Amino acid sequence: MPSRQRRLLVVGALTLPWLRPARAADVLHLYNWNNYISAATMARFEAGCGCRVKEDYYSDNEEMLAKLEAGAVGYDLLVPTGNAVESLIRRGALRPIDRSLLPHFANLKPAFTNLWFDPGNRYSVPYATSITLIGYNIEKMRALDLPTDSWALIFEPKHLAKIKGKVTVLNSQRELMAAAMKYLGHSVQSTDARQWEEAKRLILAAKPYWATFSNSTYIKDLAIGNIWVAHGYSNDMFRAREDAKAAHRPFTIGFATPKEGAVLAIDSFVLHKSGQNPRLAHRFIDFMLEGENAADVSNLIGAGNTNAAAMPFIRPEIASDPGIFPPPEILARLEMLRDFEPRLRRTLSRLWTEIKVR
């Protein structure tokens, strides 16, 4: 641990009673996205608190919510996306945040606090962001003269005919249908069932040209050249780009936010009611609010960052990438997914079933 970091921990332990070393038996149970916090950062926290962090992983919000709905208990901390935070609050599944235990909360960028899914941040503390966009093989797209700045690349048969079998889309009802909605000029928060029906028809027309629906394999397939276009998350595209570069592939991976707009996801730390160690959970959150620790997720996986104090610690080529940190004109075209009322959720489930079985 750098001497400066060690001094900060000692000062904190002397000035804030809740930062005194935890008991050796203390364990923080964290339910998180895979590869969201580096081993080195986790080790620094464990060394500073004299505790252990036990981490379980999920691949999407639906999996996490379903596991909790089925009765999973004992998690101190979760890291859900905004619409899942909204759902958890509505279910009464979360403990309120004690702001007095988070002296570094002021490090957060105002643009990512007090949002619609948790006004006043009573239950959530923003951590990282991602954009659902298009990743692509730059050389192939250039040779085929295909547009990389529009959802037309994955939805229009006239473009898809040139790359049939070389395209993957997310195996996610909300994400794929949201991309179709944005291309059609509709809001991803629309409650008009007719607009969602239109999105379904657009998807079905494009489906014969796609290789598969994928939530994870597209990272490797894009990096090794098996596919040329992928609908997915900005941090996954960053990883594919870095993997291709490290392997000295004869091509380059690019990624861009379509001009029609896209989905913005904000993942936040929340305290589950079944957790047994809320004080240690607060301690972990505040540790992750420190600038150097908050920068970890951006440098590790290319995630966007909600923390202003993190920016000086983020690698310049990441901090300046508009696919990760969108400028204001792009940010204005992004929307977050919302948790719809039951009737519309049932409608979307039916439409998704039609998409998958046809």
VEXRO-606599 format. One record per residue (C-alpha): x, y, z; chain. Coordinates in nm, 4 decimals. Example, Ala and Ser with C-alpha at 12.3 -4.5 7.8 and 13.67 -1.06 7.14 Angstrom:
# VEXRO-606599
+----------+----------+----------+-------+
:        X :        Y :        Z : votor :
+----------+----------+----------+-------+
:   1.2300 :  -0.4500 :   0.7800 :     A :
:   1.3670 :  -0.1060 :   0.7140 :     A :
+----------+----------+----------+-------+
This chain:
# VEXRO-606599
+----------+----------+----------+-------+
:        X :        Y :        Z : votor :
+----------+----------+----------+-------+
:   0.0000 :   0.0000 :   0.0000 :     A :
:   0.1470 :   0.3431 :  -0.0855 :     A :
:   0.2585 :   0.5358 :   0.2224 :     A :
:   0.0162 :   0.8215 :   0.1439 :     A :
:  -0.2772 :   0.5796 :   0.1370 :     A :
:  -0.1627 :   0.4226 :   0.4644 :     A :
:  -0.1493 :   0.7629 :   0.6325 :     A :
:  -0.5018 :   0.8422 :   0.5115 :     A :
:  -0.6341 :   0.5219 :   0.6655 :     A :
:  -0.4617 :   0.5915 :   0.9965 :     A :
:  -0.5943 :   0.9476 :   1.0111 :     A :
:  -0.9431 :   0.8238 :   0.9261 :     A :
:  -0.9286 :   0.5610 :   1.2001 :     A :
:  -0.8329 :   0.8277 :   1.4550 :     A :
:  -1.0921 :   1.0843 :   1.3530 :     A :
:  -1.3953 :   0.8749 :   1.2654 :     A :
:  -1.5067 :   0.6049 :   1.5124 :     A :
:  -1.6826 :   0.4021 :   1.2422 :     A :
:  -1.3485 :   0.3691 :   1.0576 :     A :
:  -1.1747 :   0.1873 :   1.3422 :     A :
:  -1.0499 :  -0.1592 :   1.2410 :     A :
:  -1.3300 :  -0.4113 :   1.2028 :     A :
:  -1.3306 :  -0.7325 :   1.3991 :     A :
:  -1.1367 :  -1.0099 :   1.2301 :     A :
:  -1.4591 :  -1.2062 :   1.1961 :     A :
:  -1.6347 :  -0.9251 :   1.0069 :     A :
:  -1.7343 :  -1.0245 :   0.6547 :     A :
:  -1.8924 :  -0.7962 :   0.3954 :     A :
:  -2.1228 :  -0.9854 :   0.1601 :     A :
:  -2.1247 :  -0.8132 :  -0.1794 :     A :
:  -2.3453 :  -0.9161 :  -0.4743 :     A :
:  -2.1896 :  -0.7502 :  -0.7770 :     A :
:  -2.1302 :  -0.7510 :  -1.1510 :     A :
:  -1.8282 :  -0.9615 :  -1.2442 :     A :
:  -1.4921 :  -0.7828 :  -1.2696 :     A :
:  -1.6303 :  -0.4544 :  -1.1336 :     A :
:  -1.3692 :  -0.3961 :  -0.8614 :     A :
:  -1.0038 :  -0.4901 :  -0.9010 :     A :
:  -0.8369 :  -0.7408 :  -0.6722 :     A :
:  -0.5815 :  -0.4773 :  -0.5701 :     A :
:  -0.8503 :  -0.2301 :  -0.4609 :     A :
:  -1.0373 :  -0.5002 :  -0.2724 :     A :
:  -0.7147 :  -0.6048 :  -0.0980 :     A :
:  -0.6525 :  -0.2448 :   0.0116 :     A :
:  -0.9963 :  -0.2278 :   0.1673 :     A :
:  -0.9579 :  -0.5603 :   0.3484 :     A :
:  -0.6161 :  -0.4593 :   0.4805 :     A :
:  -0.7479 :  -0.1260 :   0.6022 :     A :
:  -1.0521 :  -0.2646 :   0.7819 :     A :
:  -0.9162 :  -0.5990 :   0.8979 :     A :
:  -1.2183 :  -0.7665 :   0.7411 :     A :
:  -1.3025 :  -0.9931 :   0.4485 :     A :
:  -1.5197 :  -0.9304 :   0.1443 :     A :
:  -1.7144 :  -1.2256 :   0.0089 :     A :
:  -1.8327 :  -1.1520 :  -0.3435 :     A :
:  -2.0997 :  -1.3256 :  -0.5528 :     A :
:  -2.1684 :  -1.2247 :  -0.9130 :     A :
:  -2.4593 :  -1.1755 :  -1.1547 :     A :
:  -2.4628 :  -1.1069 :  -1.5287 :     A :
:  -2.7727 :  -0.8857 :  -1.5490 :     A :
:  -3.0237 :  -0.7105 :  -1.3256 :     A :
:  -3.2988 :  -0.9606 :  -1.4012 :     A :
:  -3.0823 :  -1.2444 :  -1.2685 :     A :
:  -3.0066 :  -1.0508 :  -0.9501 :     A :
:  -3.3698 :  -0.9540 :  -0.8903 :     A :
:  -3.4922 :  -1.3068 :  -0.9577 :     A :
:  -3.2454 :  -1.4524 :  -0.7076 :     A :
:  -3.3563 :  -1.2085 :  -0.4386 :     A :
:  -3.7230 :  -1.2691 :  -0.5229 :     A :
:  -3.6603 :  -1.6438 :  -0.4822 :     A :
:  -3.5456 :  -1.5820 :  -0.1246 :     A :
:  -3.1707 :  -1.5169 :  -0.1339 :     A :
:  -3.0689 :  -1.3302 :   0.1821 :     A :
:  -2.7562 :  -1.2134 :   0.3605 :     A :
:  -2.6160 :  -0.9672 :   0.1061 :     A :
:  -2.4966 :  -0.6424 :   0.2623 :     A :
:  -2.4384 :  -0.4616 :  -0.0658 :     A :
:  -2.5774 :  -0.4839 :  -0.4194 :     A :
:  -2.4782 :  -0.2835 :  -0.7293 :     A :
:  -2.7986 :  -0.2582 :  -0.9391 :     A :
:  -2.8778 :  -0.0324 :  -1.2333 :     A :
:  -3.1274 :   0.2537 :  -1.1946 :     A :
:  -3.4431 :   0.0673 :  -1.2976 :     A :
:  -3.3494 :  -0.2210 :  -1.0655 :     A :
:  -3.2895 :   0.0282 :  -0.7821 :     A :
:  -3.6390 :   0.1612 :  -0.8492 :     A :
:  -3.7795 :  -0.1923 :  -0.8317 :     A :
:  -3.5952 :  -0.2750 :  -0.5083 :     A :
:  -3.7169 :   0.0452 :  -0.3441 :     A :
:  -4.0749 :  -0.0305 :  -0.4459 :     A :
:  -4.0429 :  -0.3790 :  -0.2959 :     A :
:  -3.9176 :  -0.2332 :   0.0337 :     A :
:  -3.6000 :  -0.4410 :   0.0014 :     A :
:  -3.3419 :  -0.1739 :   0.0868 :     A :
:  -3.2031 :  -0.0026 :   0.3955 :     A :
:  -3.1763 :   0.3774 :   0.3849 :     A :
:  -2.8300 :   0.5255 :   0.3366 :     A :
:  -2.6845 :   0.7040 :   0.6416 :     A :
:  -2.5156 :   1.0034 :   0.4783 :     A :
:  -2.3316 :   1.0872 :   0.8026 :     A :
:  -2.1226 :   0.7742 :   0.7461 :     A :
:  -2.0187 :   0.8845 :   0.3964 :     A :
:  -1.7872 :   1.1863 :   0.4266 :     A :
:  -1.6725 :   1.1371 :   0.0653 :     A :
:  -2.0257 :   1.1569 :  -0.0807 :     A :
:  -1.9448 :   1.5139 :  -0.1891 :     A :
:  -1.7000 :   1.3693 :  -0.4457 :     A :
:  -1.9914 :   1.2646 :  -0.6669 :     A :
:  -2.0741 :   1.4614 :  -0.9808 :     A :
:  -2.4036 :   1.6482 :  -0.9291 :     A :
:  -2.5313 :   1.5223 :  -1.2668 :     A :
:  -2.5488 :   1.1683 :  -1.1235 :     A :
:  -2.7158 :   1.2421 :  -0.7902 :     A :
:  -3.0801 :   1.3050 :  -0.7005 :     A :
:  -3.2051 :   1.1125 :  -1.0035 :     A :
:  -3.5590 :   0.9947 :  -1.0747 :     A :
:  -3.5091 :   0.6390 :  -0.9485 :     A :
:  -3.4019 :   0.7614 :  -0.6014 :     A :
:  -3.4708 :   1.1308 :  -0.5309 :     A :
:  -3.2385 :   1.2604 :  -0.2624 :     A :
:  -3.0264 :   0.9430 :  -0.2803 :     A :
:  -3.2048 :   0.7999 :   0.0204 :     A :
:  -3.1173 :   0.4440 :  -0.0821 :     A :
:  -2.8415 :   0.4564 :  -0.3433 :     A :
:  -2.4896 :   0.5879 :  -0.4038 :     A :
:  -2.3849 :   0.6134 :  -0.7730 :     A :
:  -2.0772 :   0.4142 :  -0.8714 :     A :
:  -2.0293 :   0.3671 :  -1.2476 :     A :
:  -2.1955 :   0.4181 :  -1.5842 :     A :
:  -2.2132 :   0.2418 :  -1.9188 :     A :
:  -2.3779 :   0.3069 :  -2.2551 :     A :
:  -2.5441 :   0.0393 :  -2.4664 :     A :
:  -2.4034 :   0.1036 :  -2.8125 :     A :
:  -2.2461 :  -0.0527 :  -3.1219 :     A :
:  -1.9005 :  -0.2101 :  -3.1330 :     A :
:  -1.7484 :  -0.2908 :  -3.4689 :     A :
:  -1.4481 :  -0.3989 :  -3.6704 :     A :
:  -1.3253 :  -0.0679 :  -3.8104 :     A :
:  -1.1500 :  -0.2119 :  -4.1135 :     A :
:  -1.4439 :  -0.4299 :  -4.2190 :     A :
:  -1.6960 :  -0.1480 :  -4.1838 :     A :
:  -1.4738 :   0.0854 :  -4.3840 :     A :
:  -1.4239 :  -0.1700 :  -4.6625 :     A :
:  -1.7987 :  -0.2335 :  -4.6844 :     A :
:  -1.8856 :   0.1361 :  -4.6578 :     A :
:  -2.1303 :   0.0769 :  -4.3728 :     A :
:  -2.2502 :   0.3428 :  -4.1247 :     A :
:  -2.1225 :   0.3033 :  -3.7695 :     A :
:  -2.3064 :   0.6027 :  -3.6233 :     A :
:  -2.6607 :   0.4646 :  -3.6478 :     A :
:  -2.8721 :   0.1746 :  -3.5234 :     A :
:  -2.9423 :   0.1191 :  -3.8944 :     A :
:  -2.6287 :  -0.0949 :  -3.8924 :     A :
:  -2.8041 :  -0.3688 :  -3.6910 :     A :
:  -3.1637 :  -0.3151 :  -3.8046 :     A :
:  -3.1669 :  -0.2327 :  -4.1765 :     A :
:  -3.1613 :  -0.5355 :  -4.4114 :     A :
:  -2.9834 :  -0.3317 :  -4.6819 :     A :
:  -2.6838 :  -0.3011 :  -4.4498 :     A :
:  -2.7199 :  -0.6393 :  -4.2829 :     A :
:  -2.7094 :  -0.8191 :  -4.6176 :     A :
:  -2.3388 :  -0.7295 :  -4.6353 :     A :
:  -2.2582 :  -0.8679 :  -4.2895 :     A :
:  -2.5047 :  -1.1541 :  -4.2485 :     A :
:  -2.3924 :  -1.3937 :  -3.9763 :     A :
:  -2.1362 :  -1.1448 :  -3.8451 :     A :
:  -2.3667 :  -0.9523 :  -3.6090 :     A :
:  -2.4696 :  -1.0217 :  -3.2501 :     A :
:  -2.7275 :  -0.8439 :  -3.0348 :     A :
:  -2.7862 :  -0.8516 :  -2.6616 :     A :
:  -3.0005 :  -1.1327 :  -2.5263 :     A :
:  -3.1966 :  -0.8776 :  -2.3245 :     A :
:  -3.5588 :  -0.7868 :  -2.3781 :     A :
:  -3.5254 :  -0.4312 :  -2.2481 :     A :
:  -3.1910 :  -0.3494 :  -2.4119 :     A :
:  -3.2629 :  -0.4838 :  -2.7595 :     A :
:  -3.6131 :  -0.3421 :  -2.7734 :     A :
:  -3.4779 :  -0.0094 :  -2.6428 :     A :
:  -3.2300 :   0.0064 :  -2.9325 :     A :
:  -3.5153 :  -0.0533 :  -3.1759 :     A :
:  -3.7247 :   0.2149 :  -3.0051 :     A :
:  -3.4452 :   0.4712 :  -3.0314 :     A :
:  -3.3969 :   0.3920 :  -3.4011 :     A :
:  -3.7690 :   0.4434 :  -3.4584 :     A :
:  -3.7573 :   0.7780 :  -3.2809 :     A :
:  -3.9422 :   0.6651 :  -2.9687 :     A :
:  -3.8472 :   0.7011 :  -2.6038 :     A :
:  -3.7258 :   0.3890 :  -2.4206 :     A :
:  -3.9569 :   0.5017 :  -2.1400 :     A :
:  -4.2635 :   0.5014 :  -2.3656 :     A :
:  -4.5790 :   0.3413 :  -2.2261 :     A :
:  -4.7440 :   0.3170 :  -2.5681 :     A :
:  -4.7833 :  -0.0551 :  -2.6447 :     A :
:  -4.8220 :   0.0229 :  -3.0161 :     A :
:  -4.4716 :   0.1690 :  -3.0296 :     A :
:  -4.3266 :  -0.1413 :  -2.8642 :     A :
:  -4.5150 :  -0.3545 :  -3.1165 :     A :
:  -4.3486 :  -0.1511 :  -3.3937 :     A :
:  -4.0107 :  -0.2190 :  -3.2327 :     A :
:  -4.0862 :  -0.5902 :  -3.2323 :     A :
:  -4.1574 :  -0.5850 :  -3.6052 :     A :
:  -3.8307 :  -0.4032 :  -3.6739 :     A :
:  -3.6393 :  -0.6650 :  -3.4753 :     A :
:  -3.8081 :  -0.9578 :  -3.6483 :     A :
:  -3.7181 :  -0.8160 :  -3.9903 :     A :
:  -3.3511 :  -0.7949 :  -3.8886 :     A :
:  -3.3273 :  -1.1183 :  -3.6930 :     A :
:  -3.2526 :  -1.3518 :  -3.9896 :     A :
:  -2.9281 :  -1.1637 :  -4.0518 :     A :
:  -2.7921 :  -1.1901 :  -3.6960 :     A :
:  -2.5569 :  -1.4648 :  -3.5803 :     A :
:  -2.6936 :  -1.4889 :  -3.2269 :     A :
:  -2.8248 :  -1.3180 :  -2.9153 :     A :
:  -2.5354 :  -1.2831 :  -2.6702 :     A :
:  -2.4701 :  -1.1126 :  -2.3376 :     A :
:  -2.1052 :  -1.2122 :  -2.3011 :     A :
:  -1.9516 :  -1.4142 :  -2.5865 :     A :
:  -1.9574 :  -1.1107 :  -2.8161 :     A :
:  -1.6566 :  -0.9666 :  -2.6325 :     A :
:  -1.4278 :  -1.2520 :  -2.7370 :     A :
:  -1.5890 :  -1.2979 :  -3.0789 :     A :
:  -1.5424 :  -0.9316 :  -3.1637 :     A :
:  -1.1830 :  -0.9329 :  -3.0359 :     A :
:  -1.0783 :  -1.2354 :  -3.2435 :     A :
:  -1.2695 :  -1.1379 :  -3.5571 :     A :
:  -1.5472 :  -1.3982 :  -3.5559 :     A :
:  -1.8051 :  -1.1208 :  -3.5630 :     A :
:  -1.7772 :  -0.7716 :  -3.7065 :     A :
:  -2.0625 :  -0.5879 :  -3.5331 :     A :
:  -2.1995 :  -0.6205 :  -3.1804 :     A :
:  -2.4786 :  -0.4532 :  -2.9882 :     A :
:  -2.3539 :  -0.4322 :  -2.6303 :     A :
:  -2.2139 :  -0.2347 :  -2.3404 :     A :
:  -1.9441 :   0.0297 :  -2.3724 :     A :
:  -1.7235 :  -0.1323 :  -2.1079 :     A :
:  -1.7434 :  -0.4651 :  -2.2959 :     A :
:  -1.6443 :  -0.2924 :  -2.6186 :     A :
:  -1.3512 :  -0.1351 :  -2.4374 :     A :
:  -1.2427 :  -0.4800 :  -2.3250 :     A :
:  -1.2775 :  -0.6227 :  -2.6780 :     A :
:  -1.0704 :  -0.3347 :  -2.8153 :     A :
:  -0.7970 :  -0.3856 :  -2.5557 :     A :
:  -0.7934 :  -0.7640 :  -2.6069 :     A :
:  -0.7589 :  -0.7278 :  -2.9844 :     A :
:  -0.4798 :  -0.4770 :  -2.9362 :     A :
:  -0.2948 :  -0.6987 :  -2.6863 :     A :
:  -0.3198 :  -0.9963 :  -2.9257 :     A :
:  -0.1852 :  -0.7845 :  -3.2152 :     A :
:  -0.4867 :  -0.8591 :  -3.4322 :     A :
:  -0.4721 :  -0.7200 :  -3.7885 :     A :
:  -0.7801 :  -0.5070 :  -3.7205 :     A :
:  -0.9065 :  -0.2496 :  -3.4733 :     A :
:  -1.2227 :  -0.2488 :  -3.2631 :     A :
:  -1.4179 :   0.0728 :  -3.2444 :     A :
:  -1.7384 :   0.1641 :  -3.0646 :     A :
:  -1.9779 :   0.4551 :  -3.0975 :     A :
:  -2.3062 :   0.5846 :  -2.9604 :     A :
:  -2.5666 :   0.5881 :  -3.2418 :     A :
:  -2.6868 :   0.9319 :  -3.3447 :     A :
:  -3.0475 :   0.8363 :  -3.2629 :     A :
:  -2.9526 :   0.7948 :  -2.8963 :     A :
:  -2.8999 :   0.4991 :  -2.6655 :     A :
:  -2.9451 :   0.3614 :  -2.3153 :     A :
:  -2.7430 :   0.5014 :  -2.0275 :     A :
:  -2.7018 :   0.2770 :  -1.7236 :     A :
:  -2.6012 :   0.4078 :  -1.3820 :     A :
:  -2.5021 :   0.1392 :  -1.1341 :     A :
:  -2.5219 :   0.2262 :  -0.7660 :     A :
:  -2.4338 :   0.0773 :  -0.4302 :     A :
:  -2.7425 :  -0.0096 :  -0.2243 :     A :
:  -2.7849 :  -0.1809 :   0.1140 :     A :
:  -3.0095 :  -0.4861 :   0.1165 :     A :
:  -3.2329 :  -0.5242 :   0.4227 :     A :
:  -3.1191 :  -0.8818 :   0.4825 :     A :
:  -2.7531 :  -0.7792 :   0.5252 :     A :
:  -2.6051 :  -0.8276 :   0.8709 :     A :
:  -2.3310 :  -0.5665 :   0.8514 :     A :
:  -2.4681 :  -0.2281 :   0.7351 :     A :
:  -2.1970 :  -0.0326 :   0.9155 :     A :
:  -1.9218 :  -0.2180 :   0.7305 :     A :
:  -2.1203 :  -0.1717 :   0.4086 :     A :
:  -2.1189 :   0.2056 :   0.4620 :     A :
:  -1.7481 :   0.1893 :   0.5252 :     A :
:  -1.6929 :   0.0096 :   0.1962 :     A :
:  -1.9064 :   0.2596 :   0.0048 :     A :
:  -1.7119 :   0.5524 :   0.1465 :     A :
:  -1.3826 :   0.3805 :   0.0632 :     A :
:  -1.5023 :   0.3455 :  -0.2971 :     A :
:  -1.5998 :   0.7145 :  -0.3025 :     A :
:  -1.2376 :   0.8192 :  -0.2570 :     A :
:  -1.1026 :   0.9426 :  -0.5896 :     A :
:  -0.8233 :   0.6894 :  -0.6432 :     A :
:  -1.0477 :   0.3964 :  -0.5532 :     A :
:  -1.3392 :   0.5280 :  -0.7588 :     A :
:  -1.1114 :   0.5529 :  -1.0642 :     A :
:  -1.0497 :   0.1781 :  -1.0455 :     A :
:  -1.3624 :   0.0784 :  -1.2375 :     A :
:  -1.2768 :   0.3086 :  -1.5292 :     A :
:  -0.9159 :   0.1958 :  -1.5566 :     A :
:  -1.0084 :  -0.1707 :  -1.5074 :     A :
:  -1.2982 :  -0.2148 :  -1.7509 :     A :
:  -1.3496 :   0.1202 :  -1.9234 :     A :
:  -1.6648 :   0.2108 :  -1.7312 :     A :
:  -1.7844 :   0.5683 :  -1.7082 :     A :
:  -1.7455 :   0.7324 :  -1.3699 :     A :
:  -1.9844 :   0.9258 :  -1.1464 :     A :
:  -1.7064 :   1.0580 :  -0.9222 :     A :
:  -1.5429 :   1.3960 :  -0.9891 :     A :
:  -1.2487 :   1.3182 :  -0.7592 :     A :
:  -1.1723 :   1.0085 :  -0.9681 :     A :
:  -1.1037 :   1.1946 :  -1.2911 :     A :
:  -0.7356 :   1.2867 :  -1.2242 :     A :
:  -0.6624 :   0.9170 :  -1.1614 :     A :
:  -0.8250 :   0.7844 :  -1.4808 :     A :
:  -0.5997 :   0.7078 :  -1.7755 :     A :
:  -0.6206 :   1.0034 :  -2.0193 :     A :
:  -0.7133 :   0.7882 :  -2.3206 :     A :
:  -1.0119 :   0.6523 :  -2.1255 :     A :
:  -1.1212 :   0.9850 :  -1.9766 :     A :
:  -1.1229 :   1.1424 :  -2.3249 :     A :
:  -1.3130 :   0.8605 :  -2.5007 :     A :
:  -1.6645 :   0.9824 :  -2.5956 :     A :
:  -1.7930 :   0.6237 :  -2.5990 :     A :
:  -1.7161 :   0.6050 :  -2.2254 :     A :
:  -1.7498 :   0.9666 :  -2.1124 :     A :
:  -2.0041 :   1.1172 :  -2.3560 :     A :
:  -1.9886 :   1.4926 :  -2.4192 :     A :
:  -2.3020 :   1.6981 :  -2.3409 :     A :
:  -2.4470 :   1.6711 :  -2.6926 :     A :
:  -2.4361 :   1.2888 :  -2.6755 :     A :
:  -2.5423 :   1.2716 :  -2.3112 :     A :
:  -2.8570 :   1.4664 :  -2.4034 :     A :
:  -2.9633 :   1.1811 :  -2.6356 :     A :
:  -2.9244 :   0.9073 :  -2.3744 :     A :
:  -3.2083 :   0.7643 :  -2.1665 :     A :
:  -3.2263 :   0.5293 :  -1.8719 :     A :
:  -3.4541 :   0.2275 :  -1.8602 :     A :
:  -3.7466 :   0.2444 :  -1.6158 :     A :
:  -3.9333 :  -0.0268 :  -1.4306 :     A :
:  -4.2763 :  -0.0366 :  -1.5967 :     A :
:  -4.6107 :  -0.1140 :  -1.4362 :     A :
:  -4.7191 :  -0.4818 :  -1.4440 :     A :
:  -4.9490 :  -0.4624 :  -1.7468 :     A :
:  -4.6799 :  -0.3185 :  -1.9756 :     A :
:  -4.4223 :  -0.5627 :  -1.8360 :     A :
:  -4.6501 :  -0.8479 :  -1.9389 :     A :
:  -4.6910 :  -0.6957 :  -2.2855 :     A :
:  -4.3134 :  -0.6679 :  -2.3291 :     A :
:  -4.2659 :  -1.0254 :  -2.2098 :     A :
:  -4.5143 :  -1.1455 :  -2.4715 :     A :
:  -4.3404 :  -0.9454 :  -2.7460 :     A :
:  -4.0028 :  -1.0824 :  -2.6380 :     A :
:  -4.1335 :  -1.4371 :  -2.6519 :     A :
:  -4.2535 :  -1.3753 :  -3.0079 :     A :
:  -3.9112 :  -1.2381 :  -3.0991 :     A :
:  -3.7244 :  -1.5376 :  -2.9594 :     A :
:  -3.9468 :  -1.8142 :  -3.0971 :     A :
:  -3.9909 :  -1.6868 :  -3.4542 :     A :
+----------+----------+----------+-------+
